[in-house]
């Protein structure tokens, strides 16, 4: 089955909106055994949308079209696709009543322009929108299907999950199995070297390196005519990958490092406290984004100033005067202080120069120290990142969480 996505909207072309819809759709399709073949992005232009529809009809079995179903003048998709498939727009009283009821429940006055969203093509199947006002549509032509959905991500996802993915899944051909290995703290090039002979792995699967700010995701995909063969191929490849970089992998599913740490701490029944300086609460934020974090996250202290480090964490003032706030000694004292005061199993700290100013030749912008402490030991790691304030803060959070995970693994080995 050849599937294409057509993403519509000027905002996608001028960079105001990132096309997350297409990537999400591609991920969902591969999970049901369908590989997305093409993604076409066009603006809110009748001519361009028509051309994209013509191309999709010539080469695809299924087109998934998102965007341009709103009530304003620049939302032209419904009119264009209706004209393309020879439809007439007619008022659907059931949809109109649903739109009115939605506004009534939210206690908003419905604008006259919203009535236009209840005008639908007379030859299309309609998809109910439980999350918004614009209904979706399905056009069938010569054995091909064209699904038209809103561009608002949560509305599009609702239609995909409730109707479109189940329908497409019935017609999926080959079996596809995927596994993602999540790594952090190791450069892509070094992982490539450690995996060594990729030909051996790629006898069974396709392998891809997917780097980002927080690490490298390694994806393996197995293709076969049936699920058993695909699963067997994936298993063989996984054994080879783990034999070479097993310790670098923090998860074998697509989760964040903080989610993995939460799993570890909850399973062990252990607790954590955090002391942050340059990250300004970002470690605490990422940890408390996880449901159930109250079971392992005891407290977070933002000790941004030197006075706060002394007063809240018990960092000796003389230590700061001698070594500076951005130093290994202060990072250790912060981690030890918050762990001791909170009475937790672990303490974590970060102090650094986020930039773009504040650096010196001896301590440049991007210099960061992360500290770790438990009841019996403490340690630190030093990093020099870039001249990018937000990026430095994000990398510092990841480095601190990575240090925590490594130390927990070390305790298990020592025990």
Steps between C-alpha positions, in 0.01 A plus 500: 500500500644834391409773746565871468451793737400841366553773760329829419572842646710808429622488860680171426693652208609822673621328815238626744376147568698176505332218310465260791186351343692329221760347733230376738302346215812328367571351841144375541497344154821308552356358822222333299734373227470782246798706389423859401632566148469876451432822693392801295467843657312778323366840593141622509486529124225354284741430217763335719252284691340387175838407358588306817173308476568416135849370581370296794226348287757395240735320737330417833233264620426715804545872561478642852429872470527738797432869542281777365161393638451799730226760464705796377567628149846344475369149570443389142557124516135391518401707196800379297455127574126528441559654158770241423262210570198664338308560822247763598515648850173455688391594852501208744259582782635226730853643480366854543317397818817334631701817438240712676494262797878512525494878527212488748692265732803727489279804561617679187283674247531320167615725218300496180809383312500169691183398319715459190666199665165317485495527120644171376558326162198303387705204374735456797485273802517714814729447797370620836724748679464447875775751573406796283249652261627397156384154383737281304421357158580193293490500121517170310606488137612207283594291803696782660413675828556864589459584868464871580559607861547819702854625546459549876714212634271367773199511266690320224627238744149432625378422148805291418471291815124449502442428131782530248775287659261208572374516140848514347626226732263252338683546169861509620720266300845415632575449867728767648657485844688790657712551808658822620810506717536825694849621585645816651845632579670315213561669161344352188842433347616303803185289500560432131852378577387283789238331284787420265379263227160642403467254213456223755209684663347614172466140383191506719384861525538855379696702753492878540672750730269783607695762700346793686592741777452236769672199347473251217206274428600184314209351306487152354220394265431146385289428190350164410194335347366399840527610862699199624781542251514875564513442877777241462706739289454777755606269783819396321594860428426609856739237637779636279432861597488426872820297485685806370337804665278352769636721777441814295129422463277644771172377348378277219186704440443859400503668842695786653785461746288644781230242429759224529635643824146517634454130416823414681431703813139385532601137457772536764287707736767771513483878512679797347557866582645754259696824542516719189681819415546573129209277392252696710267211580510316168607169657213520746263594218592199287471262793166637620356480149478128568181372658574350840817703552397575859593144589870560427558877466529655846600858425673734259700802614585784261809646660582752231696748707803431716299604807234240419764229470629591846165556673292221343757227439768568759774552243794657690544863399876453504469222241330738259758774567789260442374305198212703358134406475568316173739233621517132578526574872179702508312249282592226748403714799164579339423133432613394846307784662167433332530125556577551868229761562230304314600162641469341157690211348654726237590864454566659162641844421600725213694826485637669191531800270208485260605813308512684278692723745677426826781285365875547542806344344524268799127433525341544157132518411363146491707376795277279715553276799242240602519334840366181653479388861361211699543413865848352446658673203496794263643577159482755221543540126626801306372614160572782261203558276439778246422872494125434504316582823189287449693215343750505787221480755336209319828311462579560868172340604569197283855471633380508860234235441753286314743523792225388738417197287865398469554523874196287573633237257841516667343444843326191366827363362689576821226338703 
